[in-house]
Amino acid sequence: MPLPVIFLMGPTATGKTDLAAALHDAYQTDLISVDAVQVYRGMDIGSGKPGAAFLRKHPHALIDIRAPSETYNAAQFCEDALGLIAESHARGRLPILVGGTMFYFAALEHGLSELPGGDAAARAEIAREMEELGAAAMHAKLREVDARLAGTIRPSDPQRISRALEIHRLSGRPPSEVMAENAGAPLPFPLVKLGLFFGERKKLHARIETRFQKMLERGLVEEVRELLASAEAAGESPQNWASLRAVGYRQTIDFLRGEFSGEELHARGAAATRQLAKRQLTWMRRQPELVWLEAEGALEKARAHLDAREELAEFRRG
């Protein structure tokens, strides 16, 4: 029987990293990050990346593997994660994939569609239209050709809108049809899904407020200023960096452009993070066989669940 894989997921600010570290201490595990922002070097504060000392004790794969100017997508994540899972299993260890990028979890569990390869000319044209018209108008264009797919993509998600429109222009067909016909292979391992949450929403919101305030105190504005300076020094436009569209970074860039005050930055950053957490929870509620763990006291509940599973006995320490 194939060795199992654990997914440890949850909204931002629920304590996923600390729980993963505790499970790493309790079981023979390898930790694999599932975070679309922590992959980027130099994007430490705004991504909530664990510190160097923490990572030395509890190593996480797929952190700091790209420059902010580079792209990293779900297909690359799946390729990297599958290789790391195989390596972990070869060592007789339990892979724990931990993070909050739910699309990456879904892509790994169910497989990605084999879609048409990128076309530089089509991509450049769509990028020009996106800059001129904005994401909402481009989302409306997608709705005209594929209402079903448009209903699953937020109007504020330019990356997914652009890719869907690119597939349409290359294939001449609704992107959802192309995806359905070319569905990828599901994860070929037994899967245990653990989900962190706070029973009282106000607790999560309070943690989000505190978390973003601490990011500002630690130097988020200066971190973003340095990223923008790096882009300008390289003769590149930060608008083209997918990394800088992440929650927290996008609001900080608007602040540095003088669009609002420092007090407003905190309010907007916290609000955007709350919206992200809401989307993460919505996705989690749709997951079958997800074991829900109240964030307070989650370690004991997680260990009780894992210890009750016969196939995980060999991974326990002591």
ZAMARPA-744704 format. One line per field, with one value per residue (C-alpha): residue number from 1; residue in three letters; x negated, y, z. Coordinates in Angstrom, 3 decimals, padded with zeros to 6 digits, always signed. Example, Ala and Ser with C-alpha at 12.3 -4.5 7.8 and 13.67 -1.06 7.14 Angstrom:
2
seq	(1|2);
type	(ala|ser);
east	(-012.300|-013.670);
north	(-004.500|-001.060);
up	(+007.800|+007.140);
REM end
This chain:
318
seq	(1|2|3|4|5|6|7|8|9|10|11|12|13|14|15|16|17|18|19|20|21|22|23|24|25|26|27|28|29|30|31|32|33|34|35|36|37|38|39|40|41|42|43|44|45|46|47|48|49|50|51|52|53|54|55|56|57|58|59|60|61|62|63|64|65|66|67|68|69|70|71|72|73|74|75|76|77|78|79|80|81|82|83|84|85|86|87|88|89|90|91|92|93|94|95|96|97|98|99|100|101|102|103|104|105|106|107|108|109|110|111|112|113|114|115|116|117|118|119|120|121|122|123|124|125|126|127|128|129|130|131|132|133|134|135|136|137|138|139|140|141|142|143|144|145|146|147|148|149|150|151|152|153|154|155|156|157|158|159|160|161|162|163|164|165|166|167|168|169|170|171|172|173|174|175|176|177|178|179|180|181|182|183|184|185|186|187|188|189|190|191|192|193|194|195|196|197|198|199|200|201|202|203|204|205|206|207|208|209|210|211|212|213|214|215|216|217|218|219|220|221|222|223|224|225|226|227|228|229|230|231|232|233|234|235|236|237|238|239|240|241|242|243|244|245|246|247|248|249|250|251|252|253|254|255|256|257|258|259|260|261|262|263|264|265|266|267|268|269|270|271|272|273|274|275|276|277|278|279|280|281|282|283|284|285|286|287|288|289|290|291|292|293|294|295|296|297|298|299|300|301|302|303|304|305|306|307|308|309|310|311|312|313|314|315|316|317|318);
type	(met|pro|leu|pro|val|ile|phe|leu|met|gly|pro|thr|ala|thr|gly|lys|thr|asp|leu|ala|ala|ala|leu|his|asp|ala|tyr|gln|thr|asp|leu|ile|ser|val|asp|ala|val|gln|val|tyr|arg|gly|met|asp|ile|gly|ser|gly|lys|pro|gly|ala|ala|phe|leu|arg|lys|his|pro|his|ala|leu|ile|asp|ile|arg|ala|pro|ser|glu|thr|tyr|asn|ala|ala|gln|phe|cys|glu|asp|ala|leu|gly|leu|ile|ala|glu|ser|his|ala|arg|gly|arg|leu|pro|ile|leu|val|gly|gly|thr|met|phe|tyr|phe|ala|ala|leu|glu|his|gly|leu|ser|glu|leu|pro|gly|gly|asp|ala|ala|ala|arg|ala|glu|ile|ala|arg|glu|met|glu|glu|leu|gly|ala|ala|ala|met|his|ala|lys|leu|arg|glu|val|asp|ala|arg|leu|ala|gly|thr|ile|arg|pro|ser|asp|pro|gln|arg|ile|ser|arg|ala|leu|glu|ile|his|arg|leu|ser|gly|arg|pro|pro|ser|glu|val|met|ala|glu|asn|ala|gly|ala|pro|leu|pro|phe|pro|leu|val|lys|leu|gly|leu|phe|phe|gly|glu|arg|lys|lys|leu|his|ala|arg|ile|glu|thr|arg|phe|gln|lys|met|leu|glu|arg|gly|leu|val|glu|glu|val|arg|glu|leu|leu|ala|ser|ala|glu|ala|ala|gly|glu|ser|pro|gln|asn|trp|ala|ser|leu|arg|ala|val|gly|tyr|arg|gln|thr|ile|asp|phe|leu|arg|gly|glu|phe|ser|gly|glu|glu|leu|his|ala|arg|gly|ala|ala|ala|thr|arg|gln|leu|ala|lys|arg|gln|leu|thr|trp|met|arg|arg|gln|pro|glu|leu|val|trp|leu|glu|ala|glu|gly|ala|leu|glu|lys|ala|arg|ala|his|leu|asp|ala|arg|glu|glu|leu|ala|glu|phe|arg|arg|gly);
east	(+000.000|-001.407|-002.608|-000.274|-000.487|+000.856|+002.386|+002.353|+004.363|+006.196|+006.910|+004.114|+003.282|+004.600|+001.200|+000.474|-003.300|-003.489|-001.309|-003.426|-006.551|-004.995|-003.968|-007.483|-008.795|-006.265|-006.490|-009.089|-008.081|-009.260|-007.594|-006.655|-005.367|-002.163|-002.420|-002.443|-004.281|-006.821|-008.453|-009.953|-013.260|-013.155|-009.413|-009.677|-007.630|-004.514|-004.306|-004.611|-007.626|-009.168|-012.517|-015.903|-016.359|-012.906|-013.578|-016.907|-015.077|-011.988|-013.062|-010.350|-010.866|-009.653|-010.537|-012.894|-013.147|-012.373|-013.343|-010.364|-010.709|-010.155|-006.875|-005.768|-002.465|-000.385|-001.907|-005.422|-004.277|-002.765|-005.950|-008.088|-005.744|-005.385|-009.164|-009.534|-006.791|-008.556|-011.858|-010.204|-008.548|-011.847|-013.342|-010.431|-009.077|-005.700|-005.301|-003.265|-002.222|-001.379|-000.046|+002.882|+002.678|+005.786|+005.496|+002.139|+003.675|+006.507|+004.136|+001.994|+004.928|+006.936|+004.330|+004.006|+005.371|+002.948|+003.608|+002.288|-001.235|-001.754|-001.912|-004.101|-002.157|+001.248|-000.044|-001.517|+001.729|+003.778|+001.334|+001.700|+005.499|+005.374|+003.314|+005.585|+008.986|+008.434|+009.173|+012.928|+013.401|+011.286|+013.335|+016.435|+014.789|+014.160|+017.787|+018.882|+016.937|+017.159|+019.663|+019.158|+015.420|+015.809|+018.056|+015.151|+012.610|+012.657|+012.814|+009.749|+007.582|+005.765|+003.448|+006.200|+008.346|+005.416|+004.601|+008.237|+008.455|+005.159|+006.533|+009.622|+007.588|+005.326|+008.100|+011.098|+013.199|+014.463|+011.484|+013.563|+014.227|+010.516|+009.733|+012.394|+011.102|+007.522|+007.878|+004.698|+004.010|+005.052|+002.577|+001.646|+001.265|+003.613|+004.443|+005.146|+006.561|+006.386|+007.993|+007.423|+010.148|+011.405|+014.937|+015.438|+014.818|+013.894|+010.850|+009.571|+010.221|+008.376|+005.383|+005.398|+005.421|+002.516|+000.612|+000.743|-000.189|-003.258|-004.204|-004.170|-006.230|-008.780|-009.297|-006.810|-006.871|-010.646|-010.584|-008.223|-010.222|-013.333|-011.462|-010.264|-013.772|-015.146|-012.624|-013.436|-017.188|-016.659|-014.625|-011.495|-007.957|-006.795|-003.288|-004.439|-005.607|-002.918|-004.608|-003.707|+000.009|+000.190|+002.343|+000.462|-002.074|+000.529|+001.902|-001.587|-002.491|+000.637|-000.421|-003.913|-002.315|-000.577|+002.946|+003.713|+002.206|+000.311|+003.376|+005.393|+002.709|+003.277|+007.051|+006.846|+004.213|+006.175|+009.420|+007.797|+006.410|+009.854|+011.261|+008.495|+009.272|+012.960|+012.124|+009.840|+012.560|+015.134|+012.855|+012.189|+015.914|+016.219|+013.536|+014.701|+013.066|+011.480|+010.744|+011.548|+009.264|+010.142|+006.971|+006.832|+005.597|+005.070|+001.921|+003.652|+006.561|+004.262|+002.160|+005.244|+006.519|+003.173|+002.472|+005.828|+004.832|+003.092|+001.177|-000.560|-001.872|-005.318|-005.914|-005.474|-008.529|-009.070);
north	(+000.000|+003.469|+005.555|+008.378|+012.156|+014.759|+018.069|+020.642|+023.648|+026.589|+030.293|+032.754|+033.463|+030.151|+028.790|+026.283|+026.744|+026.155|+023.052|+021.692|+022.192|+020.380|+017.458|+017.428|+016.950|+014.207|+012.166|+011.250|+013.832|+016.118|+019.534|+020.947|+024.519|+025.174|+028.946|+030.884|+033.859|+032.210|+030.683|+034.130|+035.275|+038.651|+038.495|+037.520|+039.889|+040.232|+036.493|+035.578|+033.441|+031.577|+032.942|+031.411|+029.873|+028.288|+026.850|+025.392|+023.398|+022.686|+022.740|+023.501|+022.657|+025.128|+028.277|+030.831|+028.976|+031.867|+035.502|+037.897|+038.703|+035.051|+033.233|+030.202|+028.506|+025.496|+023.276|+023.987|+023.430|+020.045|+018.932|+020.036|+018.639|+015.233|+014.905|+015.872|+013.454|+010.633|+011.523|+011.619|+008.251|+006.782|+007.745|+006.070|+009.389|+011.114|+014.199|+017.012|+019.701|+022.844|+026.194|+028.262|+028.343|+026.274|+026.159|+024.399|+021.805|+021.224|+020.959|+018.391|+016.298|+016.212|+016.867|+019.757|+019.866|+019.495|+022.906|+024.542|+025.871|+029.577|+031.874|+034.961|+037.125|+036.235|+036.708|+040.129|+041.246|+040.109|+041.823|+045.066|+044.807|+043.987|+047.113|+049.333|+047.952|+046.487|+043.059|+043.640|+044.438|+041.437|+039.261|+040.445|+039.353|+035.928|+035.712|+036.254|+033.202|+030.974|+032.021|+028.808|+029.302|+033.039|+032.195|+030.398|+033.207|+036.454|+039.634|+040.817|+037.840|+039.052|+036.048|+033.415|+035.656|+036.176|+032.475|+031.567|+034.151|+032.903|+029.338|+030.644|+032.570|+029.618|+027.000|+029.015|+027.164|+027.816|+027.216|+025.045|+022.587|+022.360|+021.768|+019.080|+017.147|+017.205|+016.556|+015.535|+012.509|+012.614|+012.246|+008.532|+008.312|+007.889|+011.373|+012.738|+016.280|+018.402|+021.859|+024.541|+027.019|+029.284|+028.548|+032.246|+034.417|+037.405|+035.494|+034.988|+038.624|+039.798|+037.630|+039.006|+042.587|+041.851|+039.931|+042.735|+045.340|+043.278|+043.059|+046.841|+047.120|+044.628|+046.686|+045.606|+049.043|+049.011|+045.438|+046.490|+049.655|+047.512|+045.157|+048.081|+049.529|+046.174|+046.052|+049.581|+048.908|+045.917|+048.030|+046.004|+047.018|+045.705|+045.597|+042.568|+040.690|+038.227|+038.034|+041.645|+041.106|+039.156|+040.373|+042.871|+043.679|+045.104|+047.424|+048.518|+049.420|+051.586|+053.292|+054.000|+055.545|+058.003|+056.695|+056.694|+057.191|+054.824|+054.362|+053.466|+050.966|+048.991|+049.053|+048.012|+045.342|+043.764|+043.918|+042.239|+039.540|+038.934|+038.525|+036.048|+034.055|+033.991|+032.559|+029.976|+028.841|+028.690|+026.382|+024.202|+023.733|+022.054|+019.477|+015.912|+013.965|+017.073|+016.681|+020.045|+021.115|+024.018|+026.123|+026.356|+022.954|+021.756|+019.733|+017.354|+016.872|+016.347|+013.788|+011.948|+011.682|+010.598|+008.126|+006.471|+005.667|+002.326|+003.257|+006.133|+004.088|+003.600|+007.359|+008.125|+009.102|+007.270);
up	(+000.000|-000.857|+002.060|+003.130|+002.707|+005.137|+004.051|+006.870|+005.751|+007.215|+006.826|+007.401|+011.074|+012.457|+013.531|+010.754|+010.925|+014.665|+014.433|+011.578|+013.674|+016.618|+014.399|+012.947|+016.484|+017.254|+014.030|+011.440|+008.887|+006.115|+005.842|+002.441|+002.189|+000.240|+000.002|-003.252|-001.708|+000.592|-002.490|-003.201|-001.744|-000.024|+000.558|+004.195|+006.327|+004.190|+003.552|+007.233|+006.392|+009.350|+010.534|+009.753|+013.230|+013.078|+009.621|+010.695|+013.373|+011.258|+007.588|+005.022|+001.372|-001.295|+000.630|-000.993|-004.299|-006.689|-007.196|-006.926|-010.633|-011.584|-011.926|-009.971|-010.659|-009.681|-012.361|-011.104|-007.537|-008.401|-010.135|-007.195|-004.539|-006.186|-006.361|-002.713|-001.643|-003.493|-001.811|+001.609|+001.078|-000.133|+003.232|+005.019|+006.258|+006.316|+004.090|+005.646|+003.190|+005.127|+003.984|+002.846|-000.958|-001.509|-005.299|-004.919|-002.597|-005.079|-008.039|-006.242|-005.013|-008.244|-010.936|-013.349|-016.846|-019.738|-021.251|-024.425|-024.084|-023.595|-026.591|-026.126|-028.585|-027.115|-023.591|-024.424|-026.019|-023.028|-020.642|-022.603|-022.454|-018.752|-018.074|-020.188|-019.224|-015.761|-014.288|-013.890|-017.583|-018.601|-016.261|-018.119|-021.386|-019.894|-018.789|-022.391|-023.615|-020.528|-017.881|-015.887|-015.482|-014.871|-011.942|-010.235|-010.704|-008.749|-010.873|-008.932|-009.967|-013.115|-013.338|-013.625|-015.842|-018.218|-018.416|-019.113|-021.890|-023.318|-023.482|-025.255|-027.817|-028.493|-028.702|-029.852|-027.272|-023.721|-021.399|-019.047|-021.896|-022.683|-019.003|-018.628|-021.631|-020.411|-016.695|-014.910|-012.738|-009.058|-006.209|-006.081|-002.287|+000.691|+001.927|+005.402|+005.371|+008.526|+008.631|+011.272|+012.183|+014.966|+016.106|+016.872|+013.846|+016.012|+017.301|+013.789|+012.905|+016.017|+015.138|+011.590|+012.892|+015.227|+012.573|+010.028|+012.642|+013.549|+009.877|+009.686|+012.867|+011.514|+008.365|+005.699|+004.065|+003.806|+002.453|-000.330|-001.012|-001.527|-003.867|-005.964|-006.071|-007.226|-010.047|-011.169|-011.024|-013.318|-015.715|-014.987|-014.103|-010.712|-012.219|-014.192|-011.093|-010.025|-006.618|-005.791|-006.358|-003.094|-000.222|+001.919|-000.771|-003.133|-000.450|+000.606|-002.974|-003.182|+000.062|-001.296|-004.378|-002.076|-002.532|+001.207|+004.679|+006.955|+009.167|+006.091|+005.067|+008.260|+007.766|+004.113|+004.669|+007.512|+005.498|+002.479|+004.763|+006.281|+002.777|+001.965|+005.115|+004.183|+000.739|+002.305|+004.715|+001.932|-000.042|+003.011|+003.684|+000.300|+001.069|+001.701|+004.520|+006.026|+009.735|+011.356|+014.214|+016.496|+016.463|+020.237|+021.386|+017.816|+018.562|+020.965|+018.575|+015.593|+017.445|+018.677|+015.101|+013.658|+016.462|+015.831|+012.251|+011.941|+008.781|+010.610|+013.540|+012.010|+011.825|+015.531|+017.520|+020.769);
REM end
